[in-house]
Amino acid sequence: MSCLEILVAITLHLGLEGDYNNIHPHGRCNVDNWITGAYYNSEENVSYYVGKVIPNVDNNWDLEVGLVTGYTYNDIIPMIRYKKDNWFIAPAYEKSGSKGIVIGLEFKIK
C-alpha cells in the first residue's frame, strides 16, 4: 500500500494537432491495486481519476484502466495506460477527432 505517492511525468504527444503541456505533477494513492489521484494534465487543467492496476508480474509491466476528468473532450473519459518500469504509453484523442499517443517517463518523488 502506498498512499500518498508524489510523482512527476514528462510526456511527448504524437499525432495530435494541439500544443500540449509536457510536465505533469501527480499525486496518487494506490491501495490493493485500486488507484486514485490528481495530476496537472496536458491541457493545463487538473484531472482527477479512479481506476485499477492490472499487473503482469511475469513481464514486469502493468496496465492501468479507469475514468478521468479534466479534459475538453468530455466531462469524464476512459483512461488506459501501459506501464513498464518508469515508462508509459497511452492513447490520446482530441475534440477535433485527431488520434495519437502519449509517451512518457514518470519519476517518483516521494
Buried (B, 14 or more C-beta within 10 A) or exposed (E): EEEEBEBBBEBEBEEBEBEBEEEBEBBBBBEEEEBBBBBBBBBEEEBEBBBEBEEEEEEEBBBBEBEBBBBEEEEEBEBEBBBEEEEBBBBBBBEEEEEBEBBBEBEEEE
